Amino acid sequence: MRKRAYSGLWRSILVGGGVVLLGLITGAAYANVTVTALLDKNVLRVGEEAVLKVNITTDGGESVQEPMLPVITGLNFVKVGNSSSSTFSMGGGVTRSVINYEIDYAVVAMQEGKYTLDKISASSNRGTVTARPIMLTVLSEGAPTPTPLPGAPASPPPNTYGVYFTVQSDKKEAYVGEAIMLTYTVWLPVNLLIQGIQLDDRQGQFHGFWTENFDISDERYRTREMFNGRPYRKIPVKRYFLFPLTPGEHTVDPLKLICLIPTNPMGSLGLLMGRPSQVAVQSDPVKIKVKPLPEEGKPGTFKGAVGAFNITARVESAEVKEGDPVTLKILLEGIGNLRNAPPPVMPDLSKFDVYDPTTKENVQVLLDQVRGQVETTYVLIPHDVNSNEIGPLKYPFFDPVQKKYVTLETKPIQLKILPSGHSGLRGSGPPGVNRRVITRIGEDFRFNAVTPLALSTVFLPIHRNASYWMLFALPVLLLLAGYAQKQRTEFFADHPAALKSKKAPRLAGKLLSQARRAIQEGTNEKIYSALAKAITDYIDNRWNLACAGLTSEELRRTLQDKGVQAQRIDEVIQTLQEFDAARFSGAARDGSQRQQDYAKAEQLLAALMRKNG
């Protein structure tokens, strides 16, 4: 036993000597002294006391004296304890050591008044370092119960070794479509050497929001601060920008963080080393009130854009020949949810043939905002030389900072359409059709002369030929088919809901095909957007509903009125909620899960297509 005790003693001496030696070697390069002070209460009554914690942290082998406290009439300072700890780390061939001293004082309130503790300092080889001032209010002895210091120290979560995982929201209320910034931060006591963190945000915590994220775990964002009365390393983990999709009370569920930390204490030096342990910490839920956009001042052309934007329009060439294309480029840029920004309100383009536009986006998620630009390109074919102007484009949006609607408008674009140069005169016709008078250039037909001797009479009883009667009946059949088509067209014109219902299966099949292509590309947003749209559009078309504007309960009641089975209604609502979570959470899903979700949507649509769902 004695031999083992001596062995442990020599080991502690060797390790302690090594730390001191390393501190002497590296102290000159990294010496940095900080002093922080914190009161556990900032309001007292006469006769009560608060605990003042003074922390002195030094990098390297600085010689630090005991802190000096101010002499304040009306307050009495009594030292009640002290402790120290050391940590060291190695990186890039350089060893860094940190020594932390913690001294506790009891501050006894002797007289009523307001006090400023502004001269708490410590002296080192490099000079005197002073902590930030602290305000303290002392009330009379019979005053009501004092208000505690905001953010007073709380007990750390169990089994976390003092590790905290916090979330901070830049706002508690926001409009639909307005950006909300959530910052998640892990706080580590200075004697814990983290070896890795893993954030679990795959459970759909951001249901009901369009989400963009920014990784802020870079070294440059890490700081050392006082937290709950102790020195901590503050390590930001990730920042999320949430854009609410619907109004109401929303809750962001807690996120879970796994830290790999050595948690075995070594000797009396306060170091935690050895094999790392998994430390699981969880953030608090975040409640956010989402307000609907105001009705006052809302433009009739408003499509849901929220943020701060600017829009410009131009053409690649303002002078083209008749029949040649005009390329119109529209650039929308600004701050907000640009990936889902609605298109601008286009002018009257009846004098042009308009082709489907192409879109190119460049969205950047920065430290404090989401900004970028979206360029949309239209190809226009002018009908004639009078198609010489593209009217102004409008872009209405809601500015949450000014709390009002703004409508941007571009300048009209003047064009010069040159005649095409083809021969012939132009004739009138419907838009988009260029008609020309055909001119005779020369002899179109030449005939061969024949002699009468070559002619003969042939009797052919064509009424006995089946082809004759087929040709005779064909106009009648065409007339009947045309009449039936006319009746069908008029019926669907008077009953548009019936036409939508008839087209519903075919349109759903197209969206499922888009989802199948998206699975090959591996994009969650496209996959689950197409799957959810296939289901909601089928319901919209078959039963003539506005499914996208209904809540889950409203959708349930509406489908019940249409005679859909209760079990099928539950499947519809549950499937849409699952697809929304997969789409907006940003969480990755493997190929097998996507195939299962595709099959699930396909089976649900097949069930809905059967009578009564």
C-alpha positions in Angstrom: 0.0 0.0 0.0 2.8 2.4 0.9 4.6 1.6 -2.3 1.5 2.3 -4.3 0.9 5.6 -2.5 4.5 6.7 -3.2 4.0 5.8 -6.8 0.9 7.9 -7.1 2.7 10.8 -5.3 5.6 10.7 -7.7 3.2 10.6 -10.7 1.4 13.7 -9.5 4.7 15.5 -8.9 5.9 14.6 -12.4 2.7 15.7 -14.1 2.5 18.9 -12.1 6.1 19.6 -12.9 5.4 19.0 -16.5 2.5 21.5 -16.5 4.6 24.1 -14.8 7.5 23.6 -17.2 5.2 23.8 -20.2 3.7 27.0 -18.7 7.2 28.5 -18.4 8.0 27.7 -21.9 4.8 29.0 -23.5 3.7 31.6 -21.0 5.5 34.5 -22.6 3.8 33.9 -25.9 0.2 33.4 -24.6 0.1 35.3 -21.3 -3.4 37.0 -21.1 -5.1 37.9 -17.9 -8.9 38.5 -17.6 -10.9 39.4 -14.5 -14.7 39.0 -14.3 -17.1 39.6 -11.4 -20.7 38.5 -10.9 -23.3 39.0 -8.2 -25.9 36.4 -7.7 -28.4 39.2 -6.7 -28.5 42.8 -7.7 -31.2 43.9 -5.3 -30.9 43.4 -1.5 -32.5 44.7 1.7 -30.5 46.1 4.6 -29.0 43.2 6.5 -29.1 40.7 3.6 -26.1 39.5 1.7 -25.2 38.4 -1.9 -22.4 36.2 -3.2 -19.7 38.0 -5.3 -17.7 35.6 -7.5 -14.4 37.0 -8.9 -12.8 34.9 -11.6 -9.2 35.5 -12.7 -8.1 33.6 -15.8 -4.5 33.6 -17.1 -2.9 31.9 -20.1 0.6 30.8 -19.3 2.8 31.4 -16.2 1.6 34.8 -15.1 2.0 35.6 -11.5 -1.4 36.9 -10.3 -2.1 38.5 -6.9 -5.4 38.2 -5.0 -8.0 40.6 -6.3 -8.5 44.0 -4.8 -12.0 45.1 -3.9 -13.3 48.7 -3.6 -13.9 50.3 -0.2 -17.6 51.3 -0.2 -19.4 52.8 2.7 -22.6 50.9 3.3 -21.3 47.6 2.0 -19.1 45.0 3.8 -17.0 42.4 1.9 -16.1 39.1 3.6 -14.0 36.4 1.8 -15.7 33.0 2.1 -13.7 30.7 -0.1 -11.4 30.2 -3.1 -10.5 27.5 -5.7 -8.3 27.1 -8.7 -8.1 24.8 -11.7 -5.7 24.3 -14.7 -6.1 23.0 -18.2 -3.7 22.6 -21.0 -4.0 21.7 -24.7 -1.6 21.1 -27.6 -2.1 22.0 -31.2 0.2 22.7 -34.1 3.2 21.7 -32.0 2.4 24.5 -29.4 1.2 23.9 -25.9 -1.3 26.3 -24.3 -2.2 26.3 -20.6 -5.0 28.0 -18.8 -5.2 28.7 -15.0 -8.4 29.8 -13.5 -8.8 31.3 -9.9 -12.2 31.6 -8.4 -12.7 33.7 -5.1 -16.0 34.0 -3.4 -17.0 37.0 -1.2 -20.1 37.7 0.9 -21.4 41.2 0.2 -23.4 42.4 3.3 -25.8 45.3 2.8 -25.3 47.8 5.6 -27.1 50.9 4.4 -29.9 51.7 1.9 -28.8 53.1 -1.5 -27.5 52.4 -5.0 -23.9 51.2 -5.3 -21.5 50.7 -8.2 -18.8 48.0 -7.7 -16.3 49.5 -10.3 -12.8 48.8 -8.9 -12.6 45.0 -8.7 -9.1 44.3 -10.1 -6.1 42.0 -10.1 -2.4 42.7 -10.6 -0.1 40.6 -12.7 3.4 40.9 -14.2 1.9 42.8 -17.1 -0.1 45.3 -15.0 -3.5 45.7 -13.4 -6.7 44.3 -15.0 -10.1 45.6 -13.8 -13.5 43.8 -14.1 -16.6 45.5 -15.5 -18.7 47.5 -13.0 -21.6 45.9 -11.3 -24.7 47.7 -10.1 -26.3 46.9 -6.7 -29.4 48.4 -5.1 -30.0 48.1 -1.4 -33.6 48.7 -0.1 -34.8 49.5 3.4 -35.1 46.7 5.9 -38.9 46.5 5.6 -39.1 46.8 1.8 -41.0 44.2 -0.3 -39.1 41.1 -1.5 -36.4 42.3 -3.9 -36.4 41.4 -7.5 -33.7 38.8 -8.2 -31.0 39.4 -10.7 -32.2 38.5 -14.3 -30.6 35.3 -15.5 -29.6 34.2 -12.0 -27.4 31.1 -11.9 -29.4 27.9 -12.4 -28.4 24.3 -11.7 -26.9 22.6 -14.7 -28.8 19.7 -16.4 -28.1 16.4 -14.7 -25.3 14.2 -16.0 -23.9 17.0 -18.4 -20.8 17.9 -16.4 -21.9 21.6 -16.4 -22.4 21.7 -20.2 -25.3 23.9 -21.4 -27.0 24.0 -24.8 -29.0 27.2 -25.4 -31.1 28.7 -28.1 -31.7 32.4 -28.7 -34.4 33.9 -31.0 -34.1 37.4 -32.3 -37.9 37.8 -32.1 -40.9 36.2 -30.4 -43.5 37.6 -32.8 -43.3 37.7 -36.6 -45.5 38.1 -39.6 -46.1 35.2 -42.0 -43.1 35.1 -44.3 -40.9 37.2 -42.0 -37.4 35.9 -41.2 -36.8 34.6 -37.6 -33.2 34.0 -36.6 -32.5 31.2 -34.1 -28.9 30.7 -32.8 -27.9 27.5 -31.0 -24.9 27.7 -28.7 -23.1 25.2 -26.5 -21.4 26.4 -23.3 -18.4 24.4 -22.0 -16.7 24.9 -18.6 -13.1 25.9 -19.2 -11.8 22.6 -17.8 -13.6 20.5 -20.4 -11.7 19.8 -23.6 -14.3 19.1 -26.3 -13.4 16.6 -29.0 -16.4 16.8 -31.2 -20.1 17.8 -31.3 -22.9 16.3 -33.3 -26.2 18.2 -33.7 -29.4 16.2 -34.2 -32.0 18.3 -36.1 -33.5 15.6 -38.2 -36.8 15.1 -36.4 -38.8 17.9 -38.1 -38.5 20.4 -35.2 -39.1 23.2 -37.7 -42.5 22.0 -38.9 -44.5 24.9 -40.3 -41.5 26.9 -41.4 -39.4 27.2 -44.6 -35.8 26.8 -43.2 -32.4 28.1 -44.2 -29.3 27.4 -42.0 -25.8 28.9 -41.5 -23.0 27.0 -39.8 -21.3 29.2 -37.2 -19.1 26.6 -35.5 -16.0 28.3 -37.0 -13.2 29.1 -34.6 -13.6 32.9 -35.2 -17.0 32.9 -33.5 -15.8 31.3 -30.3 -15.4 33.4 -27.2 -14.8 33.1 -23.5 -17.5 34.5 -21.3 -19.0 34.3 -17.8 -22.1 32.1 -17.8 -24.1 31.3 -14.6 -21.3 32.7 -12.5 -18.5 30.6 -14.0 -16.0 31.0 -16.9 -17.2 29.2 -20.0 -16.1 28.7 -23.5 -19.0 29.9 -25.8 -19.2 27.8 -29.0 -22.0 28.8 -31.4 -23.2 25.6 -33.2 -25.7 26.6 -35.9 -28.0 29.5 -36.9 -31.4 28.9 -38.5 -33.5 31.4 -40.5 -37.1 30.4 -40.2 -39.8 31.8 -42.5 -43.3 31.0 -41.1 -45.8 29.5 -43.6 -49.0 30.0 -41.6 -50.3 32.2 -38.8 -50.8 31.0 -35.3 -48.9 29.9 -32.2 -45.9 27.8 -33.3 -43.4 25.8 -31.2 -39.9 24.8 -32.3 -39.2 21.6 -30.6 -35.9 21.1 -28.6 -32.7 20.2 -30.5 -30.3 17.5 -29.2 -26.6 17.9 -29.1 -24.0 15.1 -28.5 -20.6 16.2 -27.2 -17.5 14.0 -27.0 -15.7 15.2 -23.8 -13.0 13.7 -21.6 -14.7 13.5 -18.2 -12.1 11.7 -16.0 -10.5 14.0 -13.5 -6.7 13.7 -13.2 -5.1 14.4 -9.8 -5.6 17.7 -8.1 -4.9 19.8 -11.2 -8.5 20.0 -12.2 -7.8 18.6 -15.7 -10.3 16.3 -17.4 -8.6 13.7 -19.6 -8.8 10.1 -20.7 -11.3 8.4 -23.0 -14.1 10.8 -24.1 -17.7 10.3 -22.9 -20.9 11.1 -24.8 -22.6 14.0 -23.1 -26.1 14.7 -24.4 -27.7 18.1 -23.9 -31.0 19.5 -25.1 -32.1 23.0 -25.9 -35.4 24.5 -24.7 -38.4 24.7 -27.0 -39.0 28.1 -28.6 -42.6 29.5 -28.8 -43.2 31.9 -31.7 -46.4 33.9 -32.4 -46.9 34.3 -36.1 -49.2 37.1 -37.1 -51.2 37.1 -40.4 -50.3 39.8 -42.9 -52.5 42.9 -42.4 -55.4 43.5 -44.8 -55.1 47.3 -44.7 -53.3 48.6 -47.7 -52.9 45.1 -49.3 -52.7 45.5 -53.1 -55.0 43.4 -55.2 -52.0 42.0 -57.1 -50.2 40.9 -53.8 -48.9 37.3 -54.1 -47.3 36.8 -50.7 -43.8 38.3 -51.0 -42.4 39.4 -47.6 -39.0 41.2 -47.1 -37.2 44.0 -48.8 -36.7 43.8 -52.6 -35.7 45.6 -55.7 -36.7 44.7 -59.3 -35.3 45.6 -62.7 -36.2 44.5 -66.2 -34.2 44.8 -69.5 -34.1 43.2 -73.0 -30.9 41.9 -74.6 -31.7 43.9 -77.8 -34.3 46.6 -78.3 -34.1 46.4 -82.1 -35.2 43.1 -83.7 -36.7 41.9 -87.0 -40.4 41.0 -87.1 -40.7 37.3 -86.1 -37.4 37.2 -84.3 -37.3 36.6 -80.5 -37.0 39.3 -77.8 -35.2 38.1 -74.7 -36.7 39.8 -71.6 -34.6 39.4 -68.3 -36.2 40.3 -64.9 -33.9 40.5 -61.9 -35.4 40.3 -58.4 -33.0 40.9 -55.6 -33.2 41.7 -51.9 -33.6 40.2 -48.4 -36.1 37.5 -47.6 -37.3 34.0 -48.7 -36.1 34.4 -52.3 -36.2 30.7 -53.0 -40.0 30.9 -52.7 -40.5 34.5 -53.9 -43.6 34.8 -56.2 -43.1 36.1 -59.8 -43.7 39.7 -60.6 -47.0 41.0 -62.0 -46.5 40.9 -65.8 -47.8 43.7 -68.2 -50.2 43.0 -71.1 -48.2 40.9 -73.5 -51.1 40.1 -76.0 -49.0 41.5 -78.8 -46.4 38.8 -78.3 -46.1 35.1 -78.3 -44.8 34.2 -74.8 -42.8 31.1 -74.0 -42.4 29.5 -70.6 -39.8 31.3 -68.6 -36.5 30.0 -67.2 -35.3 30.9 -63.7 -31.8 31.1 -62.2 -31.3 31.8 -58.5 -28.3 32.9 -56.4 -29.3 32.8 -52.7 -26.8 33.4 -50.0 -27.3 32.5 -46.3 -25.2 35.0 -44.4 -24.4 35.4 -40.7 -27.4 37.7 -40.1 -29.7 37.5 -43.1 -30.8 35.6 -46.2 -30.3 37.6 -49.3 -29.6 37.1 -53.0 -31.2 37.4 -56.4 -33.5 35.5 -58.8 -33.2 36.1 -62.6 -36.2 35.1 -64.8 -35.8 35.0 -68.6 -38.8 35.2 -71.0 -38.7 34.7 -74.7 -41.2 36.9 -76.6 -42.1 36.8 -80.3 -43.6 40.1 -81.5 -46.7 39.7 -83.7 -45.9 42.7 -86.0 -44.1 46.0 -86.2 -46.7 47.5 -83.8 -45.5 45.3 -80.9 -43.1 48.0 -79.9 -43.5 48.3 -76.1 -43.2 46.1 -73.0 -45.2 47.7 -70.3 -44.1 48.2 -66.7 -43.7 45.2 -64.4 -45.0 45.5 -60.8 -43.8 43.7 -57.7 -45.9 44.1 -54.5 -44.5 43.0 -51.2 -44.9 43.5 -47.5 -42.0 45.1 -45.6 -42.0 43.8 -42.0 -39.7 46.6 -40.9 -41.9 49.4 -42.1 -45.0 47.2 -41.4 -46.6 48.3 -44.7 -47.1 47.1 -48.3 -44.8 48.4 -51.0 -45.3 48.1 -54.8 -42.3 48.4 -57.1 -42.7 49.3 -60.8 -40.2 49.1 -63.6 -40.0 51.6 -66.5 -41.7 50.6 -69.8 -39.3 49.1 -72.4 -39.4 50.6 -75.9 -38.8 48.2 -78.8 -38.1 48.8 -82.5 -39.5 46.0 -84.7 -38.1 46.0 -88.2 -40.0 44.4 -91.1 -38.9 40.9 -91.8 -38.0 41.6 -95.5 -40.1 38.7 -97.0 -41.8 39.4 -100.4 -45.5 39.9 -100.5 -48.0 42.2 -98.8 -49.0 41.7 -95.2 -52.6 40.7 -94.5 -54.7 40.9 -91.4 -55.1 37.9 -89.2 -55.3 36.8 -85.6 -52.5 37.6 -83.2 -49.4 35.5 -83.7 -50.1 34.6 -87.4 -48.3 36.3 -90.2 -50.4 36.1 -93.4 -49.1 37.1 -96.9 -50.8 37.4 -100.3 -49.5 34.6 -102.6 -48.2 36.1 -105.9 -47.9 34.1 -109.1 -44.3 33.8 -110.2 -44.8 31.7 -113.4 -46.7 28.8 -114.9 -47.7 26.5 -112.1 -49.1 23.7 -114.3 -48.4 22.3 -117.8 -50.7 19.8 -119.6 -49.8 17.1 -122.1 -51.9 16.9 -125.2 -53.6 13.6 -126.0 -55.3 12.3 -129.2 -59.0 11.3 -129.2 -57.9 7.8 -130.4 -56.5 7.2 -127.0 -59.8 7.8 -125.2 -62.3 5.0 -124.4 -65.5 4.6 -122.3 -65.4 2.4 -119.3 -68.6 1.4 -117.3 -67.8 1.1 -113.5 -70.7 0.4 -111.1 -69.2 2.2 -108.0 -72.4 1.7 -105.9 -71.5 -2.0 -105.6 -68.1 -1.1 -104.1 -67.9 -1.0 -100.2 -65.4 1.8 -100.4 -68.1 4.0 -102.0 -70.5 3.6 -99.1 -67.7 4.1 -96.6 -66.8 7.4 -98.3 -70.5 8.3 -98.4 -70.9 7.7 -94.7 -67.7 9.4 -93.6 -69.1 13.0 -93.7 -72.1 11.9 -91.7 -69.9 10.3 -89.0 -67.7 13.4 -88.9 -70.7 15.6 -88.4 -72.0 13.4 -85.6 -68.5 13.3 -84.0 -68.3 17.1 -84.3 -71.7 17.6 -82.7 -70.8 15.2 -79.8 -67.5 17.1 -79.3 -69.4 20.4 -79.3 -71.9 19.1 -76.7 -69.0 17.8 -74.6 -67.1 21.2 -74.8 -70.3 23.1 -73.8 -71.0 20.8 -70.9 -67.5 21.2 -69.5 -67.6 25.0 -70.1 -70.8 25.1 -67.9 -69.4 22.6 -65.4 -65.7 23.4 -64.9 -65.6 21.3 -61.7 -66.5 18.2 -63.7 -63.6 18.9 -66.1 -61.2 19.3 -63.2 -62.5 16.0 -61.7 -62.0 14.2 -65.0 -58.4 15.5 -65.4 -57.5 14.9 -61.7 -55.9 11.3 -62.2 -53.9 12.4 -65.2 -52.5 15.5 -63.5 -51.7 13.5 -60.3 -49.8 11.0 -62.5 -47.7 13.9 -64.0 -46.7 15.1 -60.5 -45.8 11.6 -59.4 -43.5 11.4 -62.5 -41.9 14.7 -61.3 -41.3 13.1 -57.9 -39.8 10.0 -59.5 -37.3 12.3 -61.4 -36.6 14.2 -58.2 -35.7 11.0 -56.4 -33.0 10.4 -59.0 -31.7 13.9 -58.4 -31.7 13.4 -54.6 -33.4 16.7 -53.6 -35.7 16.4 -50.6 -37.5 19.7 -51.3 -38.4 18.7 -54.9 -39.4 15.1 -54.0 -41.8 15.9 -51.1 -43.1 19.1 -52.7 -44.1 17.0 -55.8 -45.6 14.2 -53.6 -47.6 16.5 -51.4 -48.8 18.6 -54.5 -49.9 15.4 -56.3 -52.2 14.6 -53.3 -53.5 18.1 -52.7 -54.0 18.8 -56.4 -55.9 15.6 -56.9 -58.2 16.5 -54.0 -58.6 20.1 -55.4 -59.5 18.9 -58.9 -61.7 15.9 -58.0 -63.8 17.7 -55.4 -63.3 21.3 -56.5 -61.6 22.3 -53.2 -59.0 24.9 -52.2 -57.0 22.3 -50.2 -53.9 24.5 -49.8 -55.8 27.1 -47.7 -57.4 24.6 -45.3 -56.2 23.5 -41.8 -56.1 19.8 -41.0 -59.5 20.0 -39.2 -61.1 21.9 -42.1 -59.8 19.4 -44.6 -61.1 16.6 -42.5 -64.6 18.1 -42.3 -64.6 18.9 -46.0 -63.6 15.3 -47.1 -66.2 13.9 -44.7 -68.9 16.0 -46.5 -67.7 14.5 -49.8 -68.2 11.0 -48.5 -64.6 10.0 -48.1 -64.0 7.2 -45.5 -62.7 8.4 -42.1 -59.7 6.0 -42.3 -58.7 7.4 -45.7 -59.0 11.0 -44.4 -56.6 10.1 -41.5 -54.1 8.7 -44.0 -54.3 11.9 -46.2 -53.7 14.3 -43.2 -50.9 12.1 -41.7 -49.2 11.7 -45.1 -49.3 15.5 -45.8 -47.8 16.3 -42.4 -45.0 13.7 -42.9 -44.2 15.1 -46.3 -44.2 18.7 -45.0 -41.8 17.7 -42.2 -39.4 16.0 -44.6 -39.6 19.0 -47.0 -39.0 21.9 -44.6 -36.8 20.4 -41.9 -33.7 20.1 -44.2 -33.1 16.6 -42.8 -31.6 14.0 -45.1 -33.5 10.8 -46.0 -31.9 7.8 -47.6 -33.0 6.3 -50.9 -35.1 3.4 -49.5 -37.1 5.9 -47.3 -37.8 8.1 -50.4 -38.9 5.1 -52.4 -41.2 4.0 -49.5 -42.7 7.5 -49.3 -43.3 7.5 -53.1 -45.0 4.2 -52.9 -47.1 5.5 -50.0 -48.3 8.5 -52.0 -49.0 6.3 -55.1 -51.1 3.9 -53.0 -53.0 6.7 -51.3 -53.9 8.3 -54.7 -55.1 4.9 -56.0 -57.3 4.5 -52.9 -58.7 8.0 -53.4 -59.5 7.3 -57.0 -61.7 4.4 -56.0 -65.4 5.2 -55.2 -65.7 7.0 -51.9 -62.0 6.9 -51.3 
